[in-house]
């Protein structure tokens, strides 16, 4: 049985270890076509914050209601 396992391991090891593809990102940086203003930045950040913190705030605000459900 161990001879069979050695044969399988000997044949499988190069397949598992060899020829791994190195990931490369094809990034091309260029200046922005339009400059993003302060107002757009504030609106974007506030909407992202609301989307992330809103549901958890809702749950924390109504925690007692969830505890008292019968």
PyMOL Python script that loads the backbone (N, CA, C, O; Angstrom):
from pymol import cmd

cmd.read_pdbstr("""\
ATOM      1  N   UNK A   1       0.821  -1.193   0.000  1.00  0.00           N
ATOM      2  CA  UNK A   1       0.000   0.000   0.000  1.00  0.00           C
ATOM      3  C   UNK A   1       0.864   1.255   0.000  1.00  0.00           C
ATOM      4  O   UNK A   1       0.546   2.227  -0.685  1.00  0.00           O
ATOM      5  N   UNK A   2       1.967   1.241   0.774  1.00  0.00           N
ATOM      6  CA  UNK A   2       2.799   2.435   0.828  1.00  0.00           C
ATOM      7  C   UNK A   2       3.510   2.677  -0.508  1.00  0.00           C
ATOM      8  O   UNK A   2       3.800   3.822  -0.854  1.00  0.00           O
ATOM      9  N   UNK A   3       3.789   1.611  -1.257  1.00  0.00           N
ATOM     10  CA  UNK A   3       4.399   1.763  -2.576  1.00  0.00           C
ATOM     11  C   UNK A   3       3.457   2.473  -3.530  1.00  0.00           C
ATOM     12  O   UNK A   3       3.881   3.296  -4.342  1.00  0.00           O
ATOM     13  N   UNK A   4       2.179   2.151  -3.426  1.00  0.00           N
ATOM     14  CA  UNK A   4       1.169   2.807  -4.255  1.00  0.00           C
ATOM     15  C   UNK A   4       1.061   4.282  -3.905  1.00  0.00           C
ATOM     16  O   UNK A   4       0.972   5.131  -4.793  1.00  0.00           O
ATOM     17  N   UNK A   5       1.068   4.586  -2.621  1.00  0.00           N
ATOM     18  CA  UNK A   5       0.988   5.989  -2.196  1.00  0.00           C
ATOM     19  C   UNK A   5       2.212   6.772  -2.639  1.00  0.00           C
ATOM     20  O   UNK A   5       2.095   7.925  -3.054  1.00  0.00           O
ATOM     21  N   UNK A   6       3.390   6.152  -2.556  1.00  0.00           N
ATOM     22  CA  UNK A   6       4.608   6.824  -3.012  1.00  0.00           C
ATOM     23  C   UNK A   6       4.552   7.105  -4.506  1.00  0.00           C
ATOM     24  O   UNK A   6       4.964   8.177  -4.948  1.00  0.00           O
ATOM     25  N   UNK A   7       4.051   6.161  -5.286  1.00  0.00           N
ATOM     26  CA  UNK A   7       3.945   6.348  -6.735  1.00  0.00           C
ATOM     27  C   UNK A   7       2.977   7.480  -7.058  1.00  0.00           C
ATOM     28  O   UNK A   7       3.264   8.327  -7.903  1.00  0.00           O
ATOM     29  N   UNK A   8       1.839   7.493  -6.388  1.00  0.00           N
ATOM     30  CA  UNK A   8       0.852   8.553  -6.622  1.00  0.00           C
ATOM     31  C   UNK A   8       1.418   9.897  -6.197  1.00  0.00           C
ATOM     32  O   UNK A   8       1.243  10.890  -6.903  1.00  0.00           O
ATOM     33  N   UNK A   9       2.097   9.947  -5.052  1.00  0.00           N
ATOM     34  CA  UNK A   9       2.668  11.198  -4.569  1.00  0.00           C
ATOM     35  C   UNK A   9       3.781  11.679  -5.491  1.00  0.00           C
ATOM     36  O   UNK A   9       3.912  12.881  -5.721  1.00  0.00           O
ATOM     37  N   UNK A  10       4.578  10.767  -6.018  1.00  0.00           N
ATOM     38  CA  UNK A  10       5.670  11.137  -6.911  1.00  0.00           C
ATOM     39  C   UNK A  10       5.130  11.743  -8.209  1.00  0.00           C
ATOM     40  O   UNK A  10       5.743  12.652  -8.768  1.00  0.00           O
ATOM     41  N   UNK A  11       4.004  11.251  -8.684  1.00  0.00           N
ATOM     42  CA  UNK A  11       3.430  11.778  -9.922  1.00  0.00           C
ATOM     43  C   UNK A  11       2.597  13.034  -9.682  1.00  0.00           C
ATOM     44  O   UNK A  11       2.511  13.890 -10.562  1.00  0.00           O
ATOM     45  N   UNK A  12       1.990  13.157  -8.518  1.00  0.00           N
ATOM     46  CA  UNK A  12       1.121  14.298  -8.244  1.00  0.00           C
ATOM     47  C   UNK A  12       1.899  15.518  -7.773  1.00  0.00           C
ATOM     48  O   UNK A  12       1.453  16.644  -7.991  1.00  0.00           O
ATOM     49  N   UNK A  13       3.044  15.327  -7.137  1.00  0.00           N
ATOM     50  CA  UNK A  13       3.786  16.453  -6.571  1.00  0.00           C
ATOM     51  C   UNK A  13       4.221  17.469  -7.624  1.00  0.00           C
ATOM     52  O   UNK A  13       4.027  18.663  -7.393  1.00  0.00           O
ATOM     53  N   UNK A  14       4.792  17.083  -8.758  1.00  0.00           N
ATOM     54  CA  UNK A  14       5.171  18.101  -9.747  1.00  0.00           C
ATOM     55  C   UNK A  14       3.966  18.847 -10.312  1.00  0.00           C
ATOM     56  O   UNK A  14       4.059  20.031 -10.635  1.00  0.00           O
ATOM     57  N   UNK A  15       2.840  18.155 -10.428  1.00  0.00           N
ATOM     58  CA  UNK A  15       1.646  18.816 -10.946  1.00  0.00           C
ATOM     59  C   UNK A  15       1.160  19.863  -9.959  1.00  0.00           C
ATOM     60  O   UNK A  15       0.751  20.955 -10.354  1.00  0.00           O
ATOM     61  N   UNK A  16       1.203  19.532  -8.687  1.00  0.00           N
ATOM     62  CA  UNK A  16       0.716  20.461  -7.673  1.00  0.00           C
ATOM     63  C   UNK A  16       1.677  21.611  -7.434  1.00  0.00           C
ATOM     64  O   UNK A  16       1.241  22.720  -7.126  1.00  0.00           O
ATOM     65  N   UNK A  17       2.972  21.373  -7.568  1.00  0.00           N
ATOM     66  CA  UNK A  17       3.960  22.407  -7.264  1.00  0.00           C
ATOM     67  C   UNK A  17       4.402  23.222  -8.466  1.00  0.00           C
ATOM     68  O   UNK A  17       4.770  24.387  -8.320  1.00  0.00           O
ATOM     69  N   UNK A  18       4.373  22.644  -9.616  1.00  0.00           N
ATOM     70  CA  UNK A  18       4.992  23.288 -10.768  1.00  0.00           C
ATOM     71  C   UNK A  18       4.088  24.263 -11.501  1.00  0.00           C
ATOM     72  O   UNK A  18       2.867  24.256 -11.342  1.00  0.00           O
ATOM     73  N   UNK A  19       4.714  25.090 -12.296  1.00  0.00           N
ATOM     74  CA  UNK A  19       4.066  26.015 -13.220  1.00  0.00           C
ATOM     75  C   UNK A  19       2.944  26.822 -12.587  1.00  0.00           C
ATOM     76  O   UNK A  19       1.820  26.842 -13.090  1.00  0.00           O
ATOM     77  N   UNK A  20       3.245  27.467 -11.514  1.00  0.00           N
ATOM     78  CA  UNK A  20       2.240  28.341 -10.923  1.00  0.00           C
ATOM     79  C   UNK A  20       2.290  29.674 -11.641  1.00  0.00           C
ATOM     80  O   UNK A  20       3.367  30.216 -11.891  1.00  0.00           O
ATOM     81  N   UNK A  21       1.149  30.188 -11.964  1.00  0.00           N
ATOM     82  CA  UNK A  21       1.069  31.460 -12.660  1.00  0.00           C
ATOM     83  C   UNK A  21       1.238  32.591 -11.664  1.00  0.00           C
ATOM     84  O   UNK A  21       0.594  32.617 -10.615  1.00  0.00           O
ATOM     85  N   UNK A  22       2.111  33.523 -12.005  1.00  0.00           N
ATOM     86  CA  UNK A  22       2.289  34.686 -11.143  1.00  0.00           C
ATOM     87  C   UNK A  22       1.275  35.743 -11.568  1.00  0.00           C
ATOM     88  O   UNK A  22       1.284  36.187 -12.716  1.00  0.00           O
ATOM     89  N   UNK A  23       0.403  36.145 -10.649  1.00  0.00           N
ATOM     90  CA  UNK A  23      -0.598  37.135 -11.031  1.00  0.00           C
ATOM     91  C   UNK A  23       0.038  38.504 -11.248  1.00  0.00           C
ATOM     92  O   UNK A  23       0.851  38.962 -10.445  1.00  0.00           O
ATOM     93  N   UNK A  24      -0.337  39.126 -12.317  1.00  0.00           N
ATOM     94  CA  UNK A  24       0.139  40.476 -12.607  1.00  0.00           C
ATOM     95  C   UNK A  24      -1.059  41.351 -12.918  1.00  0.00           C
ATOM     96  O   UNK A  24      -1.959  40.964 -13.663  1.00  0.00           O
ATOM     97  N   UNK A  25      -1.051  42.500 -12.351  1.00  0.00           N
ATOM     98  CA  UNK A  25      -2.139  43.440 -12.606  1.00  0.00           C
ATOM     99  C   UNK A  25      -1.757  44.327 -13.780  1.00  0.00           C
ATOM    100  O   UNK A  25      -0.641  44.841 -13.856  1.00  0.00           O
ATOM    101  N   UNK A  26      -2.685  44.491 -14.671  1.00  0.00           N
ATOM    102  CA  UNK A  26      -2.468  45.383 -15.805  1.00  0.00           C
ATOM    103  C   UNK A  26      -3.075  46.741 -15.467  1.00  0.00           C
ATOM    104  O   UNK A  26      -4.218  47.033 -15.818  1.00  0.00           O
ATOM    105  N   UNK A  27      -2.302  47.547 -14.791  1.00  0.00           N
ATOM    106  CA  UNK A  27      -2.771  48.856 -14.378  1.00  0.00           C
ATOM    107  C   UNK A  27      -2.160  49.925 -15.277  1.00  0.00           C
ATOM    108  O   UNK A  27      -0.961  49.919 -15.551  1.00  0.00           O
ATOM    109  N   UNK A  28      -2.993  50.820 -15.717  1.00  0.00           N
ATOM    110  CA  UNK A  28      -2.522  51.938 -16.508  1.00  0.00           C
ATOM    111  C   UNK A  28      -3.025  53.206 -15.842  1.00  0.00           C
ATOM    112  O   UNK A  28      -4.221  53.498 -15.864  1.00  0.00           O
ATOM    113  N   UNK A  29      -2.130  53.939 -15.264  1.00  0.00           N
ATOM    114  CA  UNK A  29      -2.517  55.151 -14.543  1.00  0.00           C
ATOM    115  C   UNK A  29      -2.502  56.339 -15.503  1.00  0.00           C
ATOM    116  O   UNK A  29      -1.622  56.483 -16.352  1.00  0.00           O
ATOM    117  N   UNK A  30      -3.486  57.155 -15.332  1.00  0.00           N
ATOM    118  CA  UNK A  30      -3.583  58.374 -16.125  1.00  0.00           C
ATOM    119  C   UNK A  30      -4.269  59.432 -15.268  1.00  0.00           C
ATOM    120  O   UNK A  30      -4.988  59.088 -14.329  1.00  0.00           O
ATOM    121  N   UNK A  31      -4.067  60.676 -15.564  1.00  0.00           N
ATOM    122  CA  UNK A  31      -4.760  61.720 -14.799  1.00  0.00           C
ATOM    123  C   UNK A  31      -6.277  61.614 -14.976  1.00  0.00           C
ATOM    124  O   UNK A  31      -6.764  61.161 -16.012  1.00  0.00           O
ATOM    125  N   UNK A  32      -6.991  62.027 -13.975  1.00  0.00           N
ATOM    126  CA  UNK A  32      -8.446  61.976 -14.035  1.00  0.00           C
ATOM    127  C   UNK A  32      -8.969  62.912 -15.107  1.00  0.00           C
ATOM    128  O   UNK A  32      -8.407  63.982 -15.341  1.00  0.00           O
ATOM    129  N   UNK A  33     -10.053  62.500 -15.759  1.00  0.00           N
ATOM    130  CA  UNK A  33     -10.628  63.345 -16.807  1.00  0.00           C
ATOM    131  C   UNK A  33     -11.299  64.574 -16.204  1.00  0.00           C
ATOM    132  O   UNK A  33     -11.215  65.675 -16.749  1.00  0.00           O
ATOM    133  N   UNK A  34     -11.964  64.369 -15.072  1.00  0.00           N
ATOM    134  CA  UNK A  34     -12.611  65.484 -14.382  1.00  0.00           C
ATOM    135  C   UNK A  34     -12.200  65.453 -12.921  1.00  0.00           C
ATOM    136  O   UNK A  34     -12.089  64.383 -12.323  1.00  0.00           O
ATOM    137  N   UNK A  35     -11.978  66.604 -12.359  1.00  0.00           N
ATOM    138  CA  UNK A  35     -11.615  66.679 -10.949  1.00  0.00           C
ATOM    139  C   UNK A  35     -12.877  66.553 -10.102  1.00  0.00           C
ATOM    140  O   UNK A  35     -13.890  67.195 -10.382  1.00  0.00           O
ATOM    141  N   UNK A  36     -12.807  65.725  -9.068  1.00  0.00           N
ATOM    142  CA  UNK A  36     -13.946  65.535  -8.176  1.00  0.00           C
ATOM    143  C   UNK A  36     -13.900  66.635  -7.125  1.00  0.00           C
ATOM    144  O   UNK A  36     -12.878  66.846  -6.473  1.00  0.00           O
ATOM    145  N   UNK A  37     -14.998  67.319  -6.974  1.00  0.00           N
ATOM    146  CA  UNK A  37     -15.057  68.450  -6.063  1.00  0.00           C
ATOM    147  C   UNK A  37     -15.276  68.040  -4.619  1.00  0.00           C
ATOM    148  O   UNK A  37     -15.480  66.867  -4.307  1.00  0.00           O
ATOM    149  N   UNK A  38     -15.229  69.034  -3.749  1.00  0.00           N
ATOM    150  CA  UNK A  38     -15.400  68.805  -2.313  1.00  0.00           C
ATOM    151  C   UNK A  38     -16.806  68.315  -1.987  1.00  0.00           C
ATOM    152  O   UNK A  38     -16.985  67.418  -1.163  1.00  0.00           O
ATOM    153  N   UNK A  39     -17.794  68.908  -2.636  1.00  0.00           N
ATOM    154  CA  UNK A  39     -19.188  68.540  -2.352  1.00  0.00           C
ATOM    155  C   UNK A  39     -19.445  67.082  -2.732  1.00  0.00           C
ATOM    156  O   UNK A  39     -20.076  66.343  -1.976  1.00  0.00           O
ATOM    157  N   UNK A  40     -18.958  66.672  -3.901  1.00  0.00           N
ATOM    158  CA  UNK A  40     -19.144  65.280  -4.317  1.00  0.00           C
ATOM    159  C   UNK A  40     -18.437  64.318  -3.372  1.00  0.00           C
ATOM    160  O   UNK A  40     -18.952  63.237  -3.084  1.00  0.00           O
ATOM    161  N   UNK A  41     -17.269  64.701  -2.892  1.00  0.00           N
ATOM    162  CA  UNK A  41     -16.530  63.860  -1.951  1.00  0.00           C
ATOM    163  C   UNK A  41     -17.290  63.718  -0.643  1.00  0.00           C
ATOM    164  O   UNK A  41     -17.385  62.616  -0.104  1.00  0.00           O
ATOM    165  N   UNK A  42     -17.830  64.808  -0.126  1.00  0.00           N
ATOM    166  CA  UNK A  42     -18.582  64.764   1.134  1.00  0.00           C
ATOM    167  C   UNK A  42     -19.839  63.928   0.971  1.00  0.00           C
ATOM    168  O   UNK A  42     -20.170  63.140   1.857  1.00  0.00           O
ATOM    169  N   UNK A  43     -20.544  64.082  -0.139  1.00  0.00           N
ATOM    170  CA  UNK A  43     -21.764  63.311  -0.376  1.00  0.00           C
ATOM    171  C   UNK A  43     -21.436  61.818  -0.480  1.00  0.00           C
ATOM    172  O   UNK A  43     -22.127  60.987   0.108  1.00  0.00           O
ATOM    173  N   UNK A  44     -20.394  61.486  -1.218  1.00  0.00           N
ATOM    174  CA  UNK A  44     -20.006  60.084  -1.370  1.00  0.00           C
ATOM    175  C   UNK A  44     -19.601  59.446  -0.061  1.00  0.00           C
ATOM    176  O   UNK A  44     -20.037  58.337   0.249  1.00  0.00           O
ATOM    177  N   UNK A  45     -18.778  60.125   0.709  1.00  0.00           N
ATOM    178  CA  UNK A  45     -18.339  59.569   2.000  1.00  0.00           C
ATOM    179  C   UNK A  45     -19.498  59.431   2.984  1.00  0.00           C
ATOM    180  O   UNK A  45     -19.571  58.458   3.734  1.00  0.00           O
ATOM    181  N   UNK A  46     -20.402  60.408   2.976  1.00  0.00           N
ATOM    182  CA  UNK A  46     -21.536  60.317   3.900  1.00  0.00           C
ATOM    183  C   UNK A  46     -22.480  59.186   3.509  1.00  0.00           C
ATOM    184  O   UNK A  46     -23.027  58.521   4.388  1.00  0.00           O
ATOM    185  N   UNK A  47     -22.687  58.949   2.218  1.00  0.00           N
ATOM    186  CA  UNK A  47     -23.557  57.852   1.805  1.00  0.00           C
ATOM    187  C   UNK A  47     -22.935  56.491   2.112  1.00  0.00           C
ATOM    188  O   UNK A  47     -23.630  55.561   2.522  1.00  0.00           O
ATOM    189  N   UNK A  48     -21.620  56.380   1.910  1.00  0.00           N
ATOM    190  CA  UNK A  48     -20.960  55.132   2.273  1.00  0.00           C
ATOM    191  C   UNK A  48     -21.033  54.894   3.778  1.00  0.00           C
ATOM    192  O   UNK A  48     -21.277  53.770   4.217  1.00  0.00           O
ATOM    193  N   UNK A  49     -20.823  55.937   4.566  1.00  0.00           N
ATOM    194  CA  UNK A  49     -20.904  55.797   6.025  1.00  0.00           C
ATOM    195  C   UNK A  49     -22.307  55.406   6.458  1.00  0.00           C
ATOM    196  O   UNK A  49     -22.479  54.558   7.334  1.00  0.00           O
ATOM    197  N   UNK A  50     -23.301  56.019   5.849  1.00  0.00           N
ATOM    198  CA  UNK A  50     -24.692  55.689   6.185  1.00  0.00           C
ATOM    199  C   UNK A  50     -25.018  54.257   5.802  1.00  0.00           C
ATOM    200  O   UNK A  50     -25.720  53.562   6.537  1.00  0.00           O
ATOM    201  N   UNK A  51     -24.515  53.810   4.657  1.00  0.00           N
ATOM    202  CA  UNK A  51     -24.791  52.437   4.218  1.00  0.00           C
ATOM    203  C   UNK A  51     -24.141  51.414   5.134  1.00  0.00           C
ATOM    204  O   UNK A  51     -24.683  50.327   5.334  1.00  0.00           O
ATOM    205  N   UNK A  52     -22.982  51.750   5.693  1.00  0.00           N
ATOM    206  CA  UNK A  52     -22.283  50.804   6.565  1.00  0.00           C
ATOM    207  C   UNK A  52     -22.777  50.899   8.001  1.00  0.00           C
ATOM    208  O   UNK A  52     -23.032  49.875   8.635  1.00  0.00           O
ATOM    209  N   UNK A  53     -22.914  52.103   8.516  1.00  0.00           N
ATOM    210  CA  UNK A  53     -23.264  52.281   9.921  1.00  0.00           C
ATOM    211  C   UNK A  53     -24.769  52.339  10.179  1.00  0.00           C
ATOM    212  O   UNK A  53     -25.196  52.158  11.319  1.00  0.00           O
ATOM    213  N   UNK A  54     -25.572  52.584   9.163  1.00  0.00           N
ATOM    214  CA  UNK A  54     -27.018  52.715   9.336  1.00  0.00           C
ATOM    215  C   UNK A  54     -27.683  51.471   9.896  1.00  0.00           C
ATOM    216  O   UNK A  54     -28.386  51.562  10.902  1.00  0.00           O
ATOM    217  N   UNK A  55     -27.488  50.305   9.277  1.00  0.00           N
ATOM    218  CA  UNK A  55     -28.152  49.107   9.804  1.00  0.00           C
ATOM    219  C   UNK A  55     -27.716  48.741  11.221  1.00  0.00           C
ATOM    220  O   UNK A  55     -28.546  48.331  12.033  1.00  0.00           O
ATOM    221  N   UNK A  56     -26.434  48.883  11.527  1.00  0.00           N
ATOM    222  CA  UNK A  56     -25.997  48.551  12.887  1.00  0.00           C
ATOM    223  C   UNK A  56     -26.551  49.564  13.893  1.00  0.00           C
ATOM    224  O   UNK A  56     -26.877  49.195  15.021  1.00  0.00           O
ATOM    225  N   UNK A  57     -26.659  50.817  13.504  1.00  0.00           N
ATOM    226  CA  UNK A  57     -27.271  51.808  14.388  1.00  0.00           C
ATOM    227  C   UNK A  57     -28.738  51.524  14.634  1.00  0.00           C
ATOM    228  O   UNK A  57     -29.239  51.708  15.744  1.00  0.00           O
ATOM    229  N   UNK A  58     -29.430  51.072  13.587  1.00  0.00           N
ATOM    230  CA  UNK A  58     -30.844  50.715  13.734  1.00  0.00           C
ATOM    231  C   UNK A  58     -30.999  49.561  14.722  1.00  0.00           C
ATOM    232  O   UNK A  58     -31.876  49.593  15.585  1.00  0.00           O
ATOM    233  N   UNK A  59     -30.162  48.562  14.595  1.00  0.00           N
ATOM    234  CA  UNK A  59     -30.242  47.403  15.490  1.00  0.00           C
ATOM    235  C   UNK A  59     -29.935  47.825  16.922  1.00  0.00           C
ATOM    236  O   UNK A  59     -30.631  47.407  17.848  1.00  0.00           O
ATOM    237  N   UNK A  60     -28.913  48.639  17.118  1.00  0.00           N
ATOM    238  CA  UNK A  60     -28.579  49.077  18.472  1.00  0.00           C
ATOM    239  C   UNK A  60     -29.662  49.958  19.065  1.00  0.00           C
ATOM    240  O   UNK A  60     -29.907  49.901  20.270  1.00  0.00           O
ATOM    241  N   UNK A  61     -30.317  50.772  18.249  1.00  0.00           N
ATOM    242  CA  UNK A  61     -31.376  51.639  18.751  1.00  0.00           C
ATOM    243  C   UNK A  61     -32.615  50.830  19.155  1.00  0.00           C
ATOM    244  O   UNK A  61     -33.346  51.244  20.055  1.00  0.00           O
ATOM    245  N   UNK A  62     -32.858  49.702  18.517  1.00  0.00           N
ATOM    246  CA  UNK A  62     -34.030  48.894  18.793  1.00  0.00           C
ATOM    247  C   UNK A  62     -33.677  47.592  19.510  1.00  0.00           C
ATOM    248  O   UNK A  62     -34.414  46.611  19.411  1.00  0.00           O
ATOM    249  N   UNK A  63     -32.568  47.579  20.222  1.00  0.00           N
ATOM    250  CA  UNK A  63     -32.111  46.367  20.886  1.00  0.00           C
ATOM    251  C   UNK A  63     -33.096  45.886  21.945  1.00  0.00           C
ATOM    252  O   UNK A  63     -33.322  44.682  22.069  1.00  0.00           O
ATOM    253  N   UNK A  64     -33.674  46.780  22.694  1.00  0.00           N
ATOM    254  CA  UNK A  64     -34.632  46.394  23.732  1.00  0.00           C
ATOM    255  C   UNK A  64     -35.885  45.768  23.124  1.00  0.00           C
ATOM    256  O   UNK A  64     -36.466  44.851  23.704  1.00  0.00           O
ATOM    257  N   UNK A  65     -36.301  46.263  21.956  1.00  0.00           N
ATOM    258  CA  UNK A  65     -37.459  45.667  21.285  1.00  0.00           C
ATOM    259  C   UNK A  65     -37.168  44.224  20.887  1.00  0.00           C
ATOM    260  O   UNK A  65     -38.039  43.359  20.989  1.00  0.00           O
ATOM    261  N   UNK A  66     -35.940  43.966  20.434  1.00  0.00           N
ATOM    262  CA  UNK A  66     -35.592  42.604  20.022  1.00  0.00           C
ATOM    263  C   UNK A  66     -35.480  41.682  21.235  1.00  0.00           C
ATOM    264  O   UNK A  66     -35.784  40.493  21.131  1.00  0.00           O
ATOM    265  N   UNK A  67     -35.056  42.201  22.365  1.00  0.00           N
ATOM    266  CA  UNK A  67     -34.928  41.377  23.569  1.00  0.00           C
ATOM    267  C   UNK A  67     -36.291  40.983  24.119  1.00  0.00           C
ATOM    268  O   UNK A  67     -36.450  39.875  24.633  1.00  0.00           O
ATOM    269  N   UNK A  68     -37.283  41.876  24.020  1.00  0.00           N
ATOM    270  CA  UNK A  68     -38.576  41.662  24.638  1.00  0.00           C
ATOM    271  C   UNK A  68     -39.542  40.863  23.774  1.00  0.00           C
ATOM    272  O   UNK A  68     -40.682  40.663  24.193  1.00  0.00           O
ATOM    273  N   UNK A  69     -39.155  40.404  22.609  1.00  0.00           N
ATOM    274  CA  UNK A  69     -40.067  39.634  21.776  1.00  0.00           C
ATOM    275  C   UNK A  69     -40.419  38.318  22.464  1.00  0.00           C
ATOM    276  O   UNK A  69     -39.555  37.612  22.985  1.00  0.00           O
ATOM    277  N   UNK A  70     -41.719  38.013  22.449  1.00  0.00           N
ATOM    278  CA  UNK A  70     -42.168  36.777  23.119  1.00  0.00           C
ATOM    279  C   UNK A  70     -42.653  35.774  22.114  1.00  0.00           C
ATOM    280  O   UNK A  70     -43.069  34.677  22.487  1.00  0.00           O
TER     281      UNK A  70
END
""", "prot")
cmd.dss("prot")
cmd.show_as("cartoon", "prot")
cmd.util.cbc("prot")
cmd.orient("prot")
